[in-house]
């Protein structure tokens, strides 16, 4: 197998450095790993935490399809997340409503107590990292992330 020469490596490196995607991919990987490490201390994984957070901020109830779309996950992987939330008592599947064929995932009081307990300890894992930004920069960051998420939803087909 032939190895590239140093000039070829440098040319491709220059191209990669000029692109935004590699930086965004590394940032996403770093954030995911950071969440895995910090949330493990809380006894949940990042997908469970993300699902509970979405359920809470969306009024306590979503369909699995809505949850999958919001979390950029397949319906199959969301089923596994919901299974784990149910097993831990953080969510329930509910078929009540006008169409009993539709499943709703509902947050439980146990989940609210759990989240409240985590935040009451002052253990928001983002605080030490975000301390390098002032309040207005944090707001801009959140606004930018939300805009990027909305745009990504346009390009990622329903799974």
C-alpha positions as CSV (number, residue, x, y, z in Angstrom):
1,X,0.0,0.0,0.0
2,X,1.3,3.4,-1.0
3,X,1.6,6.2,1.5
4,X,0.8,9.8,0.6
5,X,3.6,12.3,0.5
6,X,3.6,15.2,3.0
7,X,2.5,17.8,0.5
8,X,-0.6,15.8,-0.3
9,X,-1.4,15.5,3.4
10,X,-0.9,19.2,3.9
11,X,-3.1,20.1,0.9
12,X,-6.0,18.0,2.3
13,X,-5.4,19.4,5.8
14,X,-5.7,22.9,4.4
15,X,-9.0,22.0,2.8
16,X,-10.4,20.4,5.9
17,X,-9.3,23.4,8.1
18,X,-11.3,25.7,5.7
19,X,-14.5,23.7,6.1
20,X,-17.0,24.1,9.0
21,X,-18.3,20.6,9.1
22,X,-15.2,18.9,10.7
23,X,-15.3,21.5,13.5
24,X,-19.0,20.9,14.1
25,X,-18.6,17.2,14.0
26,X,-15.8,17.3,16.6
27,X,-17.8,19.7,18.7
28,X,-20.8,17.3,18.6
29,X,-18.6,14.4,19.5
30,X,-17.0,16.3,22.4
31,X,-20.4,17.4,23.7
32,X,-21.8,13.9,23.5
33,X,-18.8,12.4,25.3
34,X,-19.0,15.2,28.0
35,X,-22.7,14.4,28.5
36,X,-22.0,10.7,28.7
37,X,-19.4,11.2,31.4
38,X,-21.3,13.7,33.5
39,X,-24.7,12.1,33.2
40,X,-23.3,8.7,34.2
41,X,-22.7,10.3,37.6
42,X,-26.5,11.1,37.8
43,X,-27.5,7.5,36.9
44,X,-28.9,8.2,33.4
45,X,-27.6,8.2,29.9
46,X,-27.7,11.2,27.6
47,X,-30.6,9.9,25.6
48,X,-32.7,9.3,28.7
49,X,-31.8,12.8,29.9
50,X,-32.6,14.3,26.5
51,X,-36.0,12.5,26.3
52,X,-37.0,13.5,29.8
53,X,-36.0,17.1,29.1
54,X,-38.0,17.3,25.9
55,X,-41.0,15.7,27.5
56,X,-40.9,18.3,30.3
57,X,-40.3,21.4,28.1
58,X,-43.0,20.1,25.6
59,X,-45.7,19.9,28.3
60,X,-45.1,16.4,29.7
61,X,-46.4,14.4,26.8
62,X,-45.2,13.5,23.3
63,X,-45.8,10.7,20.8
64,X,-42.8,8.4,20.1
65,X,-42.7,9.8,16.6
66,X,-42.5,13.4,17.9
67,X,-39.8,12.4,20.3
68,X,-37.9,10.6,17.6
69,X,-38.0,13.7,15.3
70,X,-37.0,16.1,18.1
71,X,-34.1,13.9,19.1
72,X,-32.9,13.1,15.6
73,X,-33.3,9.4,16.2
74,X,-35.0,6.5,14.5
75,X,-38.4,5.3,15.9
76,X,-36.6,2.0,16.8
77,X,-34.0,3.7,18.9
78,X,-36.6,5.9,20.6
79,X,-38.6,2.7,21.5
80,X,-35.5,1.6,23.4
81,X,-35.2,4.9,25.2
82,X,-38.8,4.8,26.2
83,X,-38.4,1.3,27.4
84,X,-35.5,2.3,29.6
85,X,-37.5,5.4,30.9
86,X,-40.4,3.1,31.7
87,X,-38.2,0.6,33.5
88,X,-36.8,3.4,35.7
89,X,-40.2,4.9,36.4
90,X,-39.5,8.1,34.5
91,X,-42.1,7.8,31.8
92,X,-45.2,5.8,30.9
93,X,-46.8,4.9,27.6
94,X,-50.4,6.0,27.6
95,X,-53.2,5.1,25.0
96,X,-55.9,7.4,26.5
97,X,-57.2,10.1,24.4
98,X,-59.5,10.5,21.4
99,X,-57.6,7.9,19.3
100,X,-56.6,4.9,21.4
101,X,-54.3,3.7,18.6
102,X,-52.0,6.6,19.3
103,X,-49.4,6.1,22.0
104,X,-48.4,9.0,24.1
105,X,-45.2,9.0,26.3
106,X,-45.9,10.9,29.5
107,X,-43.4,12.1,32.1
108,X,-43.9,10.8,35.6
109,X,-43.8,12.6,38.9
110,X,-40.8,10.4,39.7
111,X,-39.0,11.9,36.8
112,X,-39.9,15.5,37.9
113,X,-38.6,14.7,41.4
114,X,-35.4,13.3,39.9
115,X,-34.8,16.3,37.7
116,X,-35.6,18.7,40.5
117,X,-33.2,16.8,42.8
118,X,-30.4,16.9,40.2
119,X,-30.8,20.6,39.7
120,X,-31.2,21.4,43.4
121,X,-27.7,20.0,44.0
122,X,-26.4,22.6,41.6
123,X,-25.0,19.9,39.3
124,X,-25.9,21.4,36.0
125,X,-22.9,19.9,34.1
126,X,-22.8,22.7,31.6
127,X,-22.0,25.4,34.1
128,X,-18.2,24.8,34.5
129,X,-17.8,24.6,30.7
130,X,-20.1,27.6,29.9
131,X,-18.4,29.8,32.5
132,X,-16.0,31.0,29.8
133,X,-19.0,32.8,28.2
134,X,-20.9,35.7,29.7
135,X,-24.7,35.7,29.9
136,X,-25.2,37.4,26.6
137,X,-22.8,35.0,24.8
138,X,-24.7,32.1,26.3
139,X,-28.0,33.5,25.0
140,X,-26.5,33.9,21.5
141,X,-25.1,30.3,21.7
142,X,-28.5,28.9,22.6
143,X,-30.2,30.9,19.8
144,X,-27.6,29.7,17.3
145,X,-28.0,26.1,18.3
146,X,-31.8,26.3,18.1
147,X,-31.5,27.8,14.6
148,X,-29.2,25.1,13.5
149,X,-31.5,22.4,14.9
150,X,-34.5,23.8,13.0
151,X,-32.4,23.9,9.8
152,X,-31.1,20.3,10.3
153,X,-34.7,19.1,10.8
154,X,-35.4,20.3,7.2
155,X,-32.6,18.1,5.8
156,X,-33.0,15.0,7.9
157,X,-35.9,12.8,6.7
158,X,-38.3,11.3,9.2
159,X,-36.8,8.0,10.3
